[in-house]
Amino acid sequence: MSNIIRQSVLNKAKKDKFILVFTLPAALRANNAKENPDRLSDKIVYDSLQFSIFGTVVPTIQVNTIEQQYSGQVFQFAGHHRPQYNNIQINFVIDNQFNNYWVIYKWINLVNHNREAFFNKDQDPLINSPFKDYSTNFTVYGLDEYDNRKIQFDYIGVVPVSLGAINYNYQDPTQIDSMFEFSFSQLNTKLL
């Protein structure tokens, strides 16, 4: 065991010490506005997501195993294969203008339009929209007790796949919480 301990062994990571950072995909950036005073349906306010996210999950990391029976016992070996990751959920509070909800709605609508029912109805021809135009990367930073970044989780190829329900209720005056789920292809992790 090392004789050098740079922090108390009682210091533990906290669940509320994280930052989520991402940029909109290229296909949505042209519609970004600082604010949308005219409430135009083709505009989004990207900055509206900045302070409303309150929770997310870093997925389970696993490698499949291979079982081999031999003489009444079972030996297990690493399968050298990672199964696909489950979708990740992000929890957020809907702002009073619904701007943050609208950003995710428009992004999902880009992937599959609510009326025309196909991908990127404004692009002609459709084949000219590569995956990188409608996907992005997310980064979650784990923080220490002084809000210094200590670990970085990079989600590669992020695309939203669902947007949570809004449950209105005359007997509940609290803020509206919602969520969205995204799929991704790879997860890269590094210590900072």
C-alpha positions in Angstrom: 0.0 0.0 0.0 1.2 3.4 -0.8 2.3 5.7 2.0 1.1 8.8 0.2 -2.5 9.7 0.7 -3.4 13.1 -0.8 -6.9 13.1 0.6 -8.9 11.7 3.4 -10.0 8.2 2.9 -13.4 9.3 4.1 -13.9 11.6 1.1 -16.4 9.9 -1.2 -17.9 10.9 -4.6 -21.4 12.5 -4.4 -24.3 11.9 -6.8 -25.0 15.6 -7.3 -21.4 16.4 -8.5 -21.5 16.2 -12.3 -21.7 18.4 -15.3 -23.3 17.3 -18.7 -21.9 19.1 -21.8 -23.0 18.7 -25.4 -23.6 20.6 -28.6 -26.5 20.3 -30.9 -26.0 18.3 -34.0 -25.2 20.2 -37.2 -28.7 19.7 -38.6 -30.3 21.7 -35.7 -27.7 24.4 -35.2 -29.0 26.6 -38.1 -32.3 26.9 -36.2 -30.7 28.0 -33.0 -31.7 31.4 -31.6 -30.6 33.3 -28.5 -34.2 33.6 -27.5 -37.5 33.1 -29.4 -39.7 36.0 -28.5 -42.0 35.4 -31.5 -42.5 31.7 -30.5 -41.5 30.5 -34.0 -42.0 26.7 -34.4 -38.9 26.4 -36.6 -36.6 28.0 -34.0 -35.0 26.4 -30.9 -33.2 28.0 -28.0 -30.3 25.7 -27.4 -29.1 27.4 -24.3 -32.4 26.5 -22.6 -31.0 23.1 -21.8 -28.0 24.4 -19.9 -29.4 24.7 -16.4 -32.4 22.4 -16.4 -30.8 18.9 -16.4 -30.8 17.3 -12.9 -29.9 13.7 -13.4 -28.3 11.1 -15.7 -26.8 7.6 -15.5 -23.4 6.3 -16.5 -24.1 2.8 -17.9 -22.9 -0.6 -16.6 -19.6 -1.5 -18.3 -19.4 -5.2 -19.0 -17.6 -7.8 -21.1 -19.5 -11.1 -21.9 -18.1 -14.3 -20.5 -17.7 -17.7 -22.2 -18.5 -20.8 -20.1 -16.6 -24.0 -20.7 -17.5 -27.2 -18.9 -14.7 -29.5 -17.9 -14.9 -32.6 -15.6 -17.9 -31.6 -13.5 -17.0 -27.9 -13.2 -17.6 -24.8 -15.3 -14.7 -22.4 -16.1 -15.5 -18.9 -17.2 -13.3 -16.9 -19.6 -13.6 -13.3 -20.9 -15.5 -13.3 -24.2 -13.7 -10.3 -25.5 -17.0 -8.8 -26.6 -19.0 -5.9 -25.2 -22.8 -6.1 -25.6 -24.6 -3.0 -26.9 -25.2 -0.3 -24.3 -28.7 0.3 -23.0 -30.3 3.7 -23.8 -29.4 6.4 -21.2 -32.0 8.6 -19.5 -31.5 12.3 -18.8 -33.8 13.9 -16.3 -34.6 17.6 -16.6 -37.0 20.3 -15.4 -39.2 21.9 -18.1 -38.8 25.7 -18.2 -41.8 27.9 -18.2 -41.5 28.7 -22.0 -41.1 24.9 -22.8 -37.9 25.9 -24.8 -35.8 23.0 -23.4 -38.6 20.5 -24.2 -38.8 22.0 -27.7 -35.1 21.4 -28.4 -35.4 17.6 -27.8 -38.8 17.5 -29.6 -37.3 19.1 -32.7 -34.3 16.7 -32.6 -36.6 13.6 -32.4 -38.7 15.2 -35.1 -35.7 15.4 -37.3 -35.1 11.7 -36.9 -38.7 10.8 -37.7 -41.1 13.6 -38.6 -44.4 13.6 -36.8 -46.6 14.2 -39.9 -44.5 13.0 -42.8 -43.1 10.0 -40.8 -39.7 9.9 -42.3 -36.2 11.2 -41.6 -35.2 14.9 -42.1 -38.1 16.0 -44.3 -36.4 19.3 -45.2 -33.3 17.6 -46.6 -33.2 16.8 -50.4 -32.3 14.2 -51.2 -32.4 12.2 -47.9 -29.3 10.2 -48.6 -27.2 13.4 -48.3 -27.7 13.6 -44.5 -24.9 11.6 -42.9 -25.2 10.3 -39.3 -22.8 13.0 -38.0 -25.3 15.7 -39.1 -28.1 14.5 -36.7 -26.0 12.9 -33.9 -23.7 14.5 -31.4 -21.4 13.6 -28.5 -22.3 14.1 -24.8 -19.7 14.4 -22.1 -20.4 13.9 -18.4 -17.8 15.2 -16.0 -17.7 13.7 -12.4 -16.7 16.4 -9.9 -15.0 16.3 -6.6 -16.2 18.2 -3.5 -14.6 21.4 -4.8 -16.3 21.1 -8.2 -13.0 20.1 -9.9 -13.4 17.8 -12.9 -12.0 14.3 -12.0 -13.4 11.9 -14.5 -14.8 12.3 -18.0 -17.4 10.0 -19.7 -17.7 10.6 -23.5 -20.8 9.2 -25.2 -20.2 9.0 -29.0 -22.9 9.0 -31.6 -25.8 10.3 -29.4 -29.3 10.4 -30.9 -32.5 10.9 -28.8 -34.9 8.1 -29.0 -37.7 9.2 -26.6 -39.0 12.2 -24.8 -40.8 11.7 -21.5 -44.5 12.4 -20.8 -45.8 15.5 -19.2 -48.2 14.7 -16.4 -50.5 17.7 -15.7 -52.4 17.7 -12.4 -54.5 20.4 -10.8 -53.6 19.1 -7.4 -49.8 19.2 -7.9 -48.2 22.7 -8.0 -44.6 21.4 -8.3 -42.3 21.9 -11.3 -42.7 19.7 -14.3 -40.0 17.1 -14.5 -39.5 15.1 -17.7 -36.8 13.0 -19.2 -35.4 12.0 -22.6 -33.5 8.9 -23.6 -30.7 8.7 -26.0 -28.9 5.9 -27.8 -25.2 6.0 -28.4 -22.5 3.8 -30.0 -19.4 4.1 -27.8 -18.5 5.2 -24.3 -14.9 6.5 -23.7 -13.8 7.2 -20.1 -10.7 8.9 -18.8 -9.4 10.3 -15.5 -8.6 14.1 -15.5 
